[in-house]
Amino acid sequence: MTKEREVVAASVPADLLKLYDKLRAQQGGIGAAKLYARSCQGCRQELAITELNEIRAAAPDTVIRCENCRRILVRTAESGL
């Protein structure tokens, strides 16, 4: 583990870090992806309107996953929500 990753990982809940590491191993090194303009940047698929509505309604600290590739989705102001 690099020093930077160690610092960041120390601030992430253990169960979320475990999920991320599992997904990373399964998904070719990428366990989380940015939700950008209503699309998962991991698999490049646009999310369905029902998925987007669920994400909009979810609390900001809820872990959201892409229905297509199952990566953790990182929401930003550019997510298109």
N, C-alpha and C positions, 0 to 999 in steps of 0.2 A: 504494500500500500504506500502511495506517495504521502508525503507530509501534508500536503493540501487536502487530500482525501481524508486523511485521519482527522484533521481538524473539523471538516464538514461532517463526517460520519459521527463524530462525537456528539453533535447537536441533533441528530436524527433519532427518533424513537427506534428501539431495537427491532420491533416487529416490522416496521416500515423498511428498515435497512435490510432485514432478512428477505423480505419480498423483493426489494430492488435487486439484491444480489442474485436471487433465484431467477428473476426475469432476465437479468443481464446475461446469465449463463445460457439461458434458453434462446435469447434473441440476438445472438452474435455480438454481445458486448454493449448493447443499448437497452437498459431497463426502464428508462423514462424518456418521454418525448414531449416536445412543446405542442400545445394545441394552438395552431396558428390559422387564422381565417377559416375557422370551423373544420380544419383538417388536422389529422394526427401527422406530425412530422416524422414519426417512426415508420409507419406503413404507407403514408401519403394518401390515405383514404379520407374523403370528406365524411363527417359524421352525419347521421340521419337527424332530422328535426326532432324526433322524440328523444334521442340521446342528448342533443343540445339542450332541450328543455329540462331534462333531468339534471344536467350539469349546472344550468342556470339556477335551479332550485336548491342545489346542494350547498351546504355550509362551506365556507372558504377552506377549512382544514380537512374536509372530507377527501379521502384518497379516491380519485377518479381513474378508471382504466378504460383504455380503448377497447371497444367491443370486437374489433377486427383482430388486432395483434396482441391485445392484453397488456401492453405496456402501461405504465403509470403516466397519466397525462398531466402536464404542467400547465396551469392556466396563467395567462398574463393579460394585460390590457389589449393585446393583439389577437386574442383568442376568437373574437367574432361573436362573443356572447352578448 
